[in-house]
């Protein structure tokens, strides 16, 4: 199973597609999201965002402050 992920850069979409897991840096540490997750809102702090695509690839991106 997978869920839809939209990662937005300041001026354009960075990634739009399906993924099976997501890890984002937050004020309270790393926050993981998996398929079947509940809705959530959290602040993102500078760090590394990681996600696994539905095809099995693992990707990483540097992120600045933001919201999820």
Secondary structure, DSSP 8 states (H G I E B T S, - for coil): --EEEEEE-SSSEEEEEEEEEEEEEETTEEEEEETT------EE-SEEEEEEETTS-EEEEEE-SEE-
